[in-house]
Amino acid sequence: MIPLLPLLGLTSLSAFHVGISPPSDGFLLVHPHQKTNFSTIFVPDDCPISREMRVSVRAGDREHSSRVIPKLPVRCSVRVFLAKRDVDVERPHVDVVAALDGSFAKHTPPSLCVHAKLSASAATSEESSRCELKSDGNESCVMRIRVPFAWFTYENNTVVASYSIGETCEDALDFSGQVPVVLNPLIRQPQSRPLATQPLFNVTLVTSSNLTFTDNSLHSLFVNFSIVETPQPVEIRLWIDSRLSVHNVFPASSDWSIRVTSALRPLFYTSFLCTPLTNATKWEGRVISLLLQMKPTQVIHDDVVLHWHVRMSPTASEKDNEDHKVATKFAVVPDETWTIALVPKRNQIVNTAVISGEQVSVNMRVFAVSFGGGVRDITAESHCISSQSNLLKTSPTCTTVYVDGSEVSGGTSVAIYVHYYRWTSAFSFRVWFPRIPITIWMSDAVIHGVKQWRTATWKELRTSKLRRTAKQFSCGQRFQQKKLKVLASMWVVDERNGEQHYLSTHRHMLLDVTAISINSLHIANKSVATLRFVDGKVLLSGESFGNSKVVLRRASNAKELASEDFVVVAEEASIVGFSTHAVCDIDVDVAAVPFTASFYNVSVLIDRNLTRLYQHCSLQSTLSYSDGSIERLDDVPNDSVIVQAVSNDRALAVANANGKGVELIAIEGRSAECSVEISLSGAEECAQSFPTPFAHSVSLVTMNIASSIPIRTETSTVSLTNPDFSSNKFMLFVLIGFLVIFVFYRLLRKYSAFKGYEQLVAPLISRLSSTSSSAGRDEDTNEWVWLSSSAEPTRSTLGSAYSYDEYSQENKRTPTSGSPSYDDNTKTSVSYRGSEISVFISPTPVVSVNNAPESTGGRFRFARHALVDSTSDHNLARVVSRDDSWNDHHTWTWRKRQDGVQRESVA
């Protein structure tokens, strides 16, 4: 019997949220009438699909997870199946195929030992075999177990094959996987060959049709007697090929006794002396059964020859028995495929795709077993089809079988047929299907508004456009939240007798499939309520007054699988209880249920005391309403509540972990009984309208810290010198330096007629001042433009020493009256700080570009020249035209000229 309650003294799982990850690997058992979770987890086939299958328990802001199966059993790493479940007497052996599961290869030991055995209900003896699997080498093997001839003669004999897997071959054997084997005592296609023929006595050799031998192959030979007179003793001598060996000789009839002897050299024959045990005057049937095995050999062209000599009377002379010597030949061929076996990861599949809409698949492989006992993976060369594609589907390449949610029901034996050249085989799967209708469980079907609890909602705006642009909220009533679960009963009906089978072993024991049903749950009227998904839980939250229902729809065709009605009423429910408990640590223990496969008990232990300095704990809060329902504060949205917590002891610090979570921190190492006052208020937007908290609670927290951490004190020499004084002094010098440079620069601008070395110093000073005044601007943005010293006075050139008219008419330099000397003009400089461009007059003009005024004879345009001795990329770009459409109305900077006569000098 499966235990349904937690262990005594441990916390009930109904107080917490328990989840399984991945959700399709295992299921929690739930009884819908008790409205609580059981402490039992069901794992199909007792082997998880993923090694990382975990169970998690969450309370407050604390969560702890643990592996359902801490150490993966070695049996989950190996697939063991029978090549054929029907055993014929002409090949009396059972081939057990074992292969490593590639998905768990890195989590398994480097080598595993597989034991297989056969046991019969009518016999006391057992037959067994074993093989070793290695992850870096032999990943598959065949265990060939010989079936005794005696087992074929028993009536109502049940033969069962089982296996055991261990890390070494010396491990204690724990056999599992009871697979029935059917024995067939008849030869399917017999072929008779006469050994001795007399009118009253015939001896024949019976074998399977077209019998051939290969390396390590096993075959049966049968000797039959047909007597129409009183039986007499008969001796049969057999000379066998050196490549053959006799494994078993069995008296096939209880009316005859057989004595086997071997002759010494040089005869080398085996003698079978058959003595009758009956006085019947007529007898016919099988007398001797032989099992021969061929040894490995490289000679495959020579036939195997068996020489028979039947002595009708062992006391007669050789002359009287010469007519009964016969030689039988059998061909020797290379080892070839005998049968194929489909080896899936598991032999049953749970169809949760109907609920979740996600495909559920099982991997499989195809192996070919040869006559000699060899095995080879032929998955890539095989082709598979399903006998009922509306129940179970398969990939054509035989890599997976799967369900996608379009199935109509389940089945106890859905066959998958595999084809490999002329060989065919089949394997039957059990497909579990959810019983319709599925159960939707609610903690309460009536949702009330909460008295004095206000939340921020959108204002009632007429159009969606106004709703998007709204900047204000209105305070509305908050409604309760109800917990919702989806519970399914996986079942299958046997088509032969109508018997119902349940995956959980009980009709009323349901599987919690809420985690995989999230995408299939809907609300018929979303204006009445909405669904919220919080940490794997499904919560039904009221929005406005009215009736509606929760609907579970099929993912493939939107067909309704289940529905549950609920109502949101105007009657308010008041908060009658507010309890809080500290959660410092969670311990989860998972243990297998004794004597029951696939079931695991979950035990949860909560530590509510602070035992370490600076340990963090969280508060788990529960609200109780006047209608008898409860609600976890963890499930309330962050924007719907404001939590305020205060501790009465400085040894316990209180902090808000998130919008509503409360963290407790032990900051002093001593034992104390602290109290934490907690109050709940509505949304922050409604704080002014409803400032009074609607719930208040006091929680006692026990601190049991043995000793505090000692505080280490150190003595150090204190210097009277300010450590920042040296750095401040340096900054002061830098500021004074910049101030001096700035004053010097202003004086240079004021007295621009200063003659001397400023032609070399001024660019540097101007550049420094430009850098400081640009407030961090990149100095590479400053451009230097050199202008010729010849400029027309009327054009406001600076210190021009030559006349424009004289230059253009006489093409020579003539000093104008009243102008300074040549040396004076070459040292004049002007800096334009506002535009970050400094202008200097070059002592020698390099390029002069003149734009002469219009004359009666048309326009005159000077040829363009490239710049010489200029390092400015900007100036270089100015003299390169971007296209061929240059005209007089464009300057070197590609801007339109102003009307009138202009002149520009660039060097």
Secondary structure, DSSP 8 states (H G I E B T S, - for coil): ----S--TTSB-GGGSEEEEESTTT-EEEEETTTTEEEEEEE-GGGS-SSTT-EEEEEETTEEEEEESSSS--GGGGEEEEES-SEEETTS-EEEEEEEE-GGGGGGS-SEEEEEEEEEETT-S-EEEEEEEEETTS--EEEEEEE--THHHH-TT--EEEEEEEESSTTS----EEEEEEEEE-S-SSEEEEEEEE-SSEEEEEEEETT-EE-TT-EEEEEEEEEESS----EEEEEE--TTEEEEEEEE--TTEEEEEEE--TTT--EEEEEEE----S-EEEEEEEEEEEE---S--SS-EEEEEEEESSTTS-TGGGGGGEEEEEEEE----EEEEEEEES-SEEE--HHHH---EEEEEEEEEEETTS-EEE-GGG-EEEES-TTT-EE-TTSSEEEE-S-----EEEEEEEEEETTEEEEEEEEEEEE-SS-EEEES-SEEEEEEEEEEEEE---SSHHHHHH---EEEEEEE-EEEEEEEE-EEEE-TTT--EEETTSSTT-EEE-GGG-GGGEEES-TTTEEEEEETTEEEEEE-SSEEEEEEEE-TTT--EEEEEEEEEEEEEE-EEEEEEEEE-EEEEEEEE-TT-TTEEEEEEEEE-SB-STT-EEEEEEEEEETTS-EEEGGGS-GGG-EEEEEESSTTEEEEESSSS-EEEEE-S-S-EEEEEEEEEE--GGGTTT--S-SEEEEEEEEE--S-------------SS-TTHHHHHHHHHHHHHHHHHHHHHHHHHHTTT--STHHHHHHHHHHHHHHHHTTS--GGG-EEEEEES---GGGT-SS--B-HHHHHHH-S--B-TT---HHHHHT-EEEETTTTEEEEEESS---EEEB---BTTB--B-------S---HHHHHHTS-SSS---TTB-TTS-B--SS--EEE--
